[in-house]
Amino acid sequence: RGSGQALYVGLDDDLYVVASEPYGVVEDATRYLRLDGETPADETDPAASRGQVVELDGALAGTMEGISRFCYDGTPLPLAPDELVTPEVTTRDIDRGAYRHFLLKEIEEAPGSFRKTLRGKIAVGDDGLLRAALGPDTLPEEVRAALRTGAVTQVLVIGQGTAAVAGQSLARVLTEELVGTPVRVEALPATELSGFSLRPDMADTLIVAISQSGTTTDTNRTVDLARGRGARVVAIVNRRASDLTDKSDGVLYTSDGRDVEMSVASTKAFYAQIAAGFLLAIAIAQEVPGTEGRAGHRSGVLGGLRELPAAMEATIARREVIAEAAQELAPSRRYWAIVGSGANRVAAEEIRIKLSELCYKSIASDAIEDKKHIDLSSEPLILVCAAGLSGSNADDVAKEVAIYRAHKASPIVIATEDEDRFNAALRVITVPSVRPELAFVLTTVVGHLFGYEAALAVDAQARPLREARGSIEDAVSAPGGRDAEGILADLRGVNESISVRFHDGLRTGAYNGHLEAGTAVRLSSMFRYATGLAPLDAYQIEHGRVGTPSMVIEDFTSALTGAIEELTRPVDAIKHQAKTVTVGISRSDEGLLDVALVAAALTAGAARDRLSYRALRTLAGLDRAIEEIVGYTRYRIEGDVERGDASIVVVDRGGIARDLPLRTERNPRLRGTKHRVAFEREVTVAVGRSDGRSLVLIPEVKGNQCTGITLLHARFAERLPSGRMRSVLESYRDRYAALKDA
């Protein structure tokens, strides 16, 4: 529950296709089933088993009858015909065309996505000024009324990764528009909100949730938790009929609501999210009293947004200049940093994400002036995001660039055209002049293209090594091939040529940025033996094994493979990520807190931080068998439970327990069932020895020490359906397995 990739089962004639993306099934399947790991098997029971298992019958391949679906606890989940989805995406949507990579195709499509997002959403008001024109499907009247009346006092913008960075842009715009009003605006990752900033009552909060796919687990789970506390939700999302759209009060679709991105490194979606963020921020500001004086400024921004796609296209047309800078500086620099101030901090954060994804770099990102946080002694490559700056701000940045250069760093400045203050930079990449608050978008375009070209430049360093490895593999696998000594002799000319190119690169420092020193040393040594420059007699001294021709071929191939892996940059794929859901939270204890039995324990006074996750799960499982809690007693434990000298003291009691006589008042020694609960630190169901009452005893634990017990008087159900009874027994101290084995 929470993290993990989605799973789809596609159906076609005599065929099932299983993939983690709809893109993976559309080539063959006309319909697909999406597995749902979030919905409980029993929707009336929040603690019921989640997760699904599908069994496919090959004899019935391609049919709905061949799919057997079960909940994770084994409960059958019959499949309804309306659960099969017809794909909206076709193979035409995922055609790369003449482009070498999807990433470049999507960067070049970004201006079009930006235009589509704005289309029909900017109108001229009665005063002749431009206004954001969002319909009730985006900003419902109930949300507008809450903004007008002051019922909303807080706007939280959430997302993960690139979507969270786009949210920072929205928050910056909205904060500026709402100066002087009581509405507070904050942008934060969805996980930060769900983990640390939820309040019991969030009826005064408007959540703006941003997600490209609408299936980002972190964001969706956070939306669930916020809605459950009364928050209103407006989503910015690309994919229609996605999970997030179902959870939201209003939806603003980016592009046309079906813009497909195939590259794992998302670019096109970011620009559409920026456009949607500006529109939504301005639309919200239009509803908040006290912002009328900003109408002219908002009109100017909307006009600037209309002109921005053309400026983006002009920036993309400068790809050749960007490629030259990337090819010259990126491969040889091991340490990178990206800096930006003002709105360019948003660009810096987004570029940092893409460069780290494309080039496999851990990259620092900071304000331009905070150079003390960058290790200048490492002589890093520094990308300076300075487009849109003017006056003293630009003067100050020029001084910082000169300081970077004085420390032998390699600064590349992204600036507005005709800007001549950055002469100290190794390279200056210019972008068209636009409104200052929008220039960061063009900075990001340059950053995305720089990341693409840098990845290509690094990957190109692996090309001769791939040639060497390919030659060895062809020679070894050739029918009637020669022995190892003959193979080395045949390949000597090829290896000598590649060795010269490799060692030239080592001497000039071209490999310094991305090839580990140990890998380079090992490969250099293997080239000497593969080309016959070093005698096999010395092999054991260097490599710890007796040198033979076959051993040289094996180790040389291994060394080449290691170097190739360090230099390979696949661009559209990323080693450590999948496309749609790469990370995920469950915040599982949040759902457990809504269970009646857990709530009863907390109401009785049990501290949340003293109830272990195991205890919460056990209580949630027992809840299905309990009809009512009729009383409680809370105890404090003093002394050492394990030594046997602990005592127990009543702290509070209520309900029917208020007037019951207590043994502990006569003899406070901890013994019997309560001692067993404290010693085992396990939730325990028991029957009172003297009165036969049904009890649930809950240990309160700090560290490894039981500090108290909450005892609930419970009325259990006389009968339960067999499936629910099994679930109860599985949840309570593995009782089902014990009965099964008895």
Secondary structure as GFF3:
##gff-version 3
##sequence-region A 1 742
A	DSSP	beta_strand	8	12	.	.	.	ID=ss1
A	DSSP	beta_strand	15	19	.	.	.	ID=ss2
A	DSSP	three_ten_helix	22	24	.	.	.	ID=ss3
A	DSSP	beta_strand	31	34	.	.	.	ID=ss4
A	DSSP	beta_strand	52	56	.	.	.	ID=ss5
A	DSSP	three_ten_helix	58	60	.	.	.	ID=ss6
A	DSSP	three_ten_helix	64	66	.	.	.	ID=ss7
A	DSSP	beta_strand	67	71	.	.	.	ID=ss8
A	DSSP	three_ten_helix	81	83	.	.	.	ID=ss9
A	DSSP	alpha_helix	102	118	.	.	.	ID=ss10
A	DSSP	beta_strand	122	124	.	.	.	ID=ss11
A	DSSP	beta_strand	130	132	.	.	.	ID=ss12
A	DSSP	alpha_helix	141	149	.	.	.	ID=ss13
A	DSSP	beta_strand	154	159	.	.	.	ID=ss14
A	DSSP	alpha_helix	162	177	.	.	.	ID=ss15
A	DSSP	beta_strand	184	189	.	.	.	ID=ss16
A	DSSP	alpha_helix	190	192	.	.	.	ID=ss17
A	DSSP	pi_helix	193	197	.	.	.	ID=ss18
A	DSSP	beta_strand	205	211	.	.	.	ID=ss19
A	DSSP	alpha_helix	217	227	.	.	.	ID=ss20
A	DSSP	beta_strand	232	237	.	.	.	ID=ss21
A	DSSP	alpha_helix	243	247	.	.	.	ID=ss22
A	DSSP	beta_strand	250	253	.	.	.	ID=ss23
A	DSSP	alpha_helix	268	287	.	.	.	ID=ss24
A	DSSP	three_ten_helix	292	294	.	.	.	ID=ss25
A	DSSP	alpha_helix	295	316	.	.	.	ID=ss26
A	DSSP	alpha_helix	319	329	.	.	.	ID=ss27
A	DSSP	beta_strand	336	340	.	.	.	ID=ss28
A	DSSP	alpha_helix	344	359	.	.	.	ID=ss29
A	DSSP	beta_strand	364	366	.	.	.	ID=ss30
A	DSSP	three_ten_helix	371	373	.	.	.	ID=ss31
A	DSSP	three_ten_helix	376	378	.	.	.	ID=ss32
A	DSSP	beta_strand	381	385	.	.	.	ID=ss33
A	DSSP	alpha_helix	391	406	.	.	.	ID=ss34
A	DSSP	beta_strand	410	416	.	.	.	ID=ss35
A	DSSP	beta_strand	427	431	.	.	.	ID=ss36
A	DSSP	three_ten_helix	436	438	.	.	.	ID=ss37
A	DSSP	alpha_helix	439	460	.	.	.	ID=ss38
A	DSSP	alpha_helix	463	477	.	.	.	ID=ss39
A	DSSP	alpha_helix	484	508	.	.	.	ID=ss40
A	DSSP	alpha_helix	517	530	.	.	.	ID=ss41
A	DSSP	three_ten_helix	536	538	.	.	.	ID=ss42
A	DSSP	alpha_helix	539	543	.	.	.	ID=ss43
A	DSSP	alpha_helix	549	567	.	.	.	ID=ss44
A	DSSP	alpha_helix	588	592	.	.	.	ID=ss45
A	DSSP	alpha_helix	596	604	.	.	.	ID=ss46
A	DSSP	three_ten_helix	608	610	.	.	.	ID=ss47
A	DSSP	alpha_helix	613	623	.	.	.	ID=ss48
A	DSSP	beta_strand	626	638	.	.	.	ID=ss49
A	DSSP	beta_strand	647	655	.	.	.	ID=ss50
A	DSSP	three_ten_helix	656	659	.	.	.	ID=ss51
A	DSSP	alpha_helix	663	666	.	.	.	ID=ss52
A	DSSP	alpha_helix	672	680	.	.	.	ID=ss53
A	DSSP	beta_strand	684	687	.	.	.	ID=ss54
A	DSSP	beta_strand	694	702	.	.	.	ID=ss55
A	DSSP	beta_strand	705	716	.	.	.	ID=ss56
A	DSSP	alpha_helix	722	731	.	.	.	ID=ss57
A	DSSP	alpha_helix	735	741	.	.	.	ID=ss58
###
